[in-house]
Amino acid sequence: FFARFCAQADNKTCFDCTAKNPSWASVTFGTLMCLDCSGMHRRLGVHVSFCRSTGMDKWTYKQLYRMAVSGNKRARAHWRANRL
């Protein structure tokens, strides 16, 4: 799943910064991010942003579905539309 998902143009960069080839994801927001930004999300707490590695962690079907229906492009559009 993640090989195809990360190959999409908008998912090739971190959602929070400009780092290329993100290998972590926020299950909460359905976005991909780099290792440094995932650390920042983890410090916020799992009640704010639940992060997992795209290569090392096991994912449930529900978590994969959440990623499949979101992604960096849709998340950016949502945040911009709501001026957040």
N, C-alpha and C positions, 0 to 999 in steps of 0.2 A: 504493500500500500504506500509506504513512505517514499520509495524510490520514484514512483509515478507522481505522487503528490508534491515532492520537493523539486521535481523537474519543471513544474509550472513556473513561468517567468516571475510572477509576483511572490512566489514562495522561495526564490533563490537568494533572497536577502533577509536579514533579521527584521522583524516587525518594528523593533524599538530603535535600532541603529542601522548603519549601512554595512555591517559585516556580511560577507558572502557565505553561502552554504551553511545555513543554520542547522544545528543538529538537536535542538531541544524544542519543546512545544509547550504552550500553555493550554491545557485541556479546557480550562475555564473559558478562555476567549477564542480557542480554535486557531491560534496563531503560531508561527514558527519563529524561533529566536536563537541567538548565539549563546554560547556558554556563559559569557559575562552577564548578559541580560537575564538569563535564566537564574543566575545567582541573585540578582536584584529582585526578581519575582518571588523567589523562594524566601527571601528575607521579609517580604510583605506578609507571608503566611499563606497556608493552603486555603484558608477561608476567602482569600482575595484572588489568588492565582495559583492553581495547581499545575506544577510543571513536571514533565517526564522527558526522558531521553527518547529520541526516535529510533535509536539503534540498540540500546541496552535494556530498556524497561519492557515489561509485558503490558500490553494494552487490552482492555476489554472491548467488546464489540460496541458498546455504548460510547466509549471514549473515541474509538475510531470513527464512528458515525458523526460525532460532534465535530471532529476535524474535517471530515469529508464535506460537510455542509457549510463549513466556514472557510478558513484560509486567510492569508494576509490581505488579499484584495478585498474580500467582503468585509473583513474587520475594519480596514482603513475607511472604506465607504461608510460604514456604520458610524464610526467615531467622527468622521467629517460631517456627516449629515446631522449629527446631534451636537456638533460643536464641542466635542470633548477632547 
